[in-house]
Amino acid sequence: MPQLTTSDSLTVSRPFIADWLRALDRCGDRCGDKHLLQTALQQAGLSDPQLGRVGRDQIVTLYQQAATSSGDEMTGLWSRPIRSGALKHLLTTMRDASTLPAALYRFTTFWNLLLDDYQLDLSEEDQKLRLSLRPRASAPTVNRFGHMLMLKLAHGLLSWLAGRELQVAAVGLAFPRPDFAADYAVLFPVPVSFNAKTSCLTFHSDLLAGGVLRSDAELLEFLQNAPRDWIFTGLQGHSVSLQLRAFLASKPPFDAPLPECAAALGLEPRTLMRRLRSEATSFQGVKDGLRRDLALRALLARTQSVEEISQDLGFSSSANFHRAFRRWTGRTPGQIRAAALGI
């Protein structure tokens, strides 16, 4: 198995995208393609509803397939379709701004021309710049994935314009804490709060200093990769558990001992364990999550046998790998591979 980084293999739980899948189903009805969702899921290797984890490449494929088929670049997440080419126009407009705050202002004015159900507000207070997603007169049902995606789009586009992942002061989401709350650490570089008055993204104003400098070629490459580079802006530093995961990923067969990992992160073993508990995980949980996601990625790639995958992940036998994989996912390796083939 090729050496993989955290960003290559990291997954989120299937419930994380549930609101998006419902929106895609409605999007298919709206554009007259009743098979849109089914086709997109099949292309992304997600046709099996029992597949509990979703990888970065699968999210990208699902978005690209759905956006192309529906002609809606926000894939049914808002009441009005966002026609093809809109994001290119948005990015071009933001790139022509003289500063990052000016680019963020252009982001708000762009979306306020297109959205019927929400309005984007930009406010500054105490050296902080806040972007808020405020419902218009008739409060619509909150699409959790849509709210996340709009905030992540703002963060991702600004980060791309700046040439680095911008630090965020706070992220708030206007809905109760879901069971999949831990998945947000994959996307945002700060802990996310829930039950906020409005979904909002806050930056320290001084961190938005500097100009905007991107070429036409870079813009086209960014759009071709969409949504990869604006959803997944930078993963390893978002939490201690992701930093640990990144270190483990550099040490095949991904089973480095606790003292070695703690030293690599500049922590005492007890401190590392305590920090992991505060993130609702454990040392073993991070190791299992990494090996689970690497196994899923390898099974879906279909370039190795199950025996080879089990060996690369450090298992003494295929039987041990099968038991561990079933414990992690509720499925067997063969079932995952068959689902990817549409069997």
C-alpha positions in Angstrom: 0.0 0.0 0.0 1.4 3.4 -0.9 2.2 5.6 2.1 -0.9 7.7 2.8 -1.4 11.0 4.6 -4.3 11.9 6.8 -5.9 13.9 4.1 -5.7 11.0 1.7 -7.7 8.6 3.9 -9.8 10.6 6.4 -13.5 9.8 6.4 -16.7 11.3 7.9 -19.7 9.3 9.1 -22.6 8.7 6.7 -25.1 10.7 8.8 -22.9 13.8 8.2 -24.0 13.9 4.5 -27.6 12.7 5.2 -29.2 16.2 4.7 -27.2 16.6 1.5 -28.5 13.3 0.1 -32.1 14.4 0.8 -31.4 17.7 -1.0 -29.9 15.8 -3.9 -33.0 13.7 -4.2 -35.2 16.8 -4.4 -32.7 18.3 -6.8 -33.2 15.3 -9.1 -37.0 15.9 -9.0 -36.5 19.6 -9.7 -34.3 19.0 -12.8 -36.3 16.1 -14.1 -33.7 13.4 -13.4 -35.3 11.0 -11.0 -32.1 8.8 -11.1 -29.7 11.7 -10.2 -29.1 10.6 -6.6 -28.8 6.9 -7.4 -26.3 7.6 -10.3 -24.2 10.0 -8.2 -24.1 7.6 -5.3 -23.0 4.8 -7.6 -20.3 6.9 -9.2 -19.0 7.8 -5.8 -19.0 4.2 -4.5 -21.7 5.0 -2.0 -24.7 3.0 -3.3 -24.7 0.7 -0.3 -26.6 2.6 2.4 -25.0 0.5 5.1 -21.6 1.9 4.2 -21.0 3.9 7.4 -18.0 6.0 6.4 -17.5 8.4 3.5 -14.1 9.4 2.2 -12.9 12.7 0.9 -12.6 11.4 -2.7 -16.2 10.1 -2.5 -17.5 13.5 -1.4 -15.7 15.2 -4.2 -17.0 12.7 -6.8 -20.6 12.9 -5.4 -20.5 16.7 -5.7 -19.0 16.8 -9.2 -21.4 14.2 -10.5 -24.5 15.9 -9.0 -23.5 19.4 -10.0 -22.9 18.4 -13.6 -26.1 16.3 -13.9 -28.4 18.9 -12.3 -26.8 22.1 -13.5 -27.0 23.3 -9.9 -23.6 24.1 -8.4 -25.0 24.0 -4.9 -26.7 20.6 -5.6 -30.2 21.3 -4.3 -29.1 22.7 -0.9 -30.9 26.1 -1.5 -34.4 26.8 -2.7 -33.1 28.4 -5.9 -30.7 26.4 -8.2 -27.2 28.0 -8.6 -26.5 27.7 -12.3 -23.3 26.4 -13.8 -20.6 29.0 -14.0 -21.8 30.9 -10.9 -18.9 29.8 -8.7 -16.4 30.8 -11.4 -17.9 34.2 -11.5 -17.8 34.4 -7.7 -14.2 33.4 -7.5 -13.2 35.8 -10.3 -15.0 38.6 -8.4 -13.3 37.8 -5.1 -9.9 37.5 -6.8 -10.1 41.0 -8.1 -10.6 42.5 -4.6 -7.7 44.4 -3.2 -7.8 42.8 0.3 -9.2 39.7 1.9 -11.9 41.6 3.9 -13.0 43.2 0.6 -13.1 39.7 -1.0 -15.3 38.5 1.9 -17.6 41.5 1.3 -17.9 40.5 -2.3 -18.8 37.0 -1.2 -21.7 38.3 0.8 -23.1 40.6 -2.0 -22.8 37.8 -4.5 -24.9 35.3 -2.5 -27.4 37.9 -1.4 -28.3 38.4 -5.1 -28.9 34.6 -5.5 -30.4 33.3 -2.2 -34.1 33.6 -1.6 -34.2 32.0 1.8 -31.1 33.3 3.5 -29.1 36.5 3.7 -25.4 36.8 4.4 -24.4 39.6 6.9 -20.9 40.9 7.5 -20.1 42.7 10.7 -17.0 43.9 12.5 -16.6 44.2 16.3 -13.6 44.0 18.7 -11.2 43.4 15.9 -13.2 40.4 14.6 -15.0 40.0 11.3 -18.1 37.9 11.4 -20.0 36.3 8.5 -23.5 35.3 9.5 -26.1 33.3 7.6 -29.4 34.8 8.6 -32.8 33.4 7.5 -35.1 35.8 5.7 -38.7 36.5 6.7 -40.0 33.0 6.5 -37.6 30.8 8.4 -36.7 27.7 6.3 -35.9 24.3 7.6 -32.2 24.2 8.4 -30.2 22.0 6.1 -27.2 21.2 8.3 -25.0 20.2 5.4 -25.9 23.4 3.5 -25.1 25.7 6.5 -21.7 23.9 6.9 -21.0 24.1 3.2 -21.7 27.9 2.9 -19.4 28.7 5.8 -16.8 26.3 4.5 -17.0 27.8 1.0 -16.3 31.3 2.5 -13.4 29.9 4.6 -12.0 27.8 1.7 -12.1 30.6 -0.9 -10.5 33.1 1.4 -7.8 30.5 2.3 -7.1 29.8 -1.3 -6.8 33.5 -2.1 -4.4 33.9 0.9 -2.3 30.9 -0.1 -2.7 29.3 3.3 -5.4 27.9 5.5 -6.7 30.9 7.4 -7.2 30.6 11.1 -10.7 31.0 12.4 -11.7 32.6 15.7 -15.1 30.8 16.0 -17.6 28.7 14.1 -21.3 28.5 15.2 -24.1 26.4 13.6 -27.7 27.2 14.1 -28.9 23.7 15.0 -28.6 21.3 17.9 -25.4 19.3 18.3 -25.8 16.2 16.1 -24.5 12.7 16.9 -21.9 13.3 14.1 -20.5 16.5 15.7 -16.9 15.1 15.8 -16.9 15.1 12.0 -16.7 18.9 11.9 -13.1 18.7 13.2 -12.2 17.5 9.7 -13.3 20.7 8.1 -12.8 23.6 10.6 -9.6 24.5 12.4 -11.5 25.4 15.6 -14.1 23.6 17.7 -17.7 24.2 16.4 -20.4 25.4 18.7 -24.1 24.5 18.2 -27.5 26.1 18.8 -26.1 29.4 17.7 -28.6 32.2 16.9 -27.3 32.2 13.3 -24.7 30.0 11.6 -21.6 32.1 11.6 -17.9 32.2 10.9 -15.6 34.6 12.7 -12.1 35.7 11.8 -9.6 37.8 13.7 -9.3 41.0 11.6 -5.5 41.1 11.8 -5.2 37.6 10.3 -6.9 38.9 7.1 -4.1 41.3 6.4 -2.4 41.0 3.0 -3.5 41.2 -0.6 -5.0 38.7 -3.0 -2.7 37.3 -5.7 -3.8 34.4 -7.8 -3.3 33.8 -11.6 -5.9 32.7 -14.2 -4.3 29.3 -14.4 -4.5 28.8 -10.6 -8.2 29.9 -10.7 -9.0 27.3 -13.4 -7.2 24.5 -11.5 -9.0 25.4 -8.3 -12.4 25.2 -10.1 -11.5 21.9 -11.7 -10.7 20.4 -8.3 -13.9 21.8 -6.7 -15.0 21.2 -4.1 -11.8 19.4 -2.9 -9.7 22.5 -2.2 -12.3 24.6 -0.5 -13.9 21.9 1.7 -10.7 20.3 2.7 -8.4 23.2 3.3 -6.0 21.6 5.8 -6.6 18.7 8.0 -3.6 17.8 10.2 -3.6 20.7 12.6 -7.3 20.9 13.4 -7.1 18.9 16.6 -4.7 16.8 18.6 -6.4 13.6 17.4 -5.8 14.6 13.7 -2.2 15.5 14.5 -1.8 12.1 16.1 -3.4 10.5 13.1 -1.1 12.3 10.7 2.0 11.0 12.7 0.7 7.5 12.8 0.0 7.6 9.0 3.7 8.4 8.5 4.7 5.2 10.4 3.5 2.1 8.6 2.1 -0.3 9.7 0.4 2.6 11.7 1.0 1.1 15.1 3.6 3.4 16.8 3.6 3.2 20.6 2.1 5.9 22.8 5.4 7.3 24.1 6.8 7.7 20.6 3.6 9.5 19.4 3.4 11.7 22.4 7.1 12.8 22.0 6.5 13.6 18.3 3.6 15.9 19.3 5.7 17.5 22.0 3.4 16.1 24.8 3.8 13.8 27.8 1.9 10.5 27.3 -0.6 11.4 30.1 -1.2 14.8 28.5 -1.8 13.3 25.1 -4.3 10.8 26.6 -6.1 13.6 28.4 -6.3 15.8 25.3 -7.7 12.9 23.3 -10.4 12.3 26.0 -11.4 15.9 25.7 -11.9 15.3 22.0 -14.1 12.3 22.8 -11.6 9.8 21.5 -8.7 7.7 22.7 -5.2 6.6 21.5 -6.6 3.2 20.4 -9.6 4.9 18.8 -7.4 7.1 16.6 -5.3 4.1 15.5 -8.4 2.1 14.7 -9.9 5.0 12.8 -6.8 5.4 10.7 -6.5 1.7 9.8 -10.3 1.5 9.1 -10.1 4.4 6.7 -7.0 3.2 5.0 -8.6 -0.2 4.6 -11.8 1.3 3.1 -9.8 3.4 0.7 -7.7 0.4 -0.4 -10.8 -1.8 -0.8 -12.6 0.8 -2.9 -9.5 1.3 -5.1 -9.5 -2.5 -5.9 -5.8 -2.6 -6.6 -4.9 -5.0 -3.8 -6.2 -8.3 -2.4 -7.7 -8.4 1.0 -4.6 -10.5 2.1 -2.3 -7.7 0.9 -4.3 -5.0 2.7 -4.3 -6.9 5.9 -0.5 -7.4 5.8 0.1 -3.7 5.0 -2.0 -2.7 8.0 0.0 -4.8 10.3 -2.4 -7.7 10.9 -0.9 -11.1 11.6 -3.6 -12.8 9.5 -6.5 -12.1 7.2 -8.9 -13.6 9.8 -7.7 -11.0 12.4 -8.2 -8.2 9.8 -11.7 -9.5 8.9 -12.7 -9.4 12.6 -11.3 -6.0 13.2 -12.9 -4.6 10.0 -16.3 -6.0 10.9 -16.0 -4.5 14.4 -15.1 -1.1 12.8 -17.7 -0.9 10.1 -20.3 -3.6 10.7 -19.5 -5.0 7.2 -17.0 -7.5 5.8 -14.2 -6.5 3.4 -15.9 -8.5 0.7 -19.2 -6.7 1.2 -17.5 -3.3 0.9 -15.7 -4.4 -2.3 -18.9 -5.8 -3.8 -20.8 -2.6 -3.0 -18.2 -0.6 -4.8 -18.7 -2.8 -7.9 -22.5 -2.3 -7.6 -23.0 -6.0 -6.9 
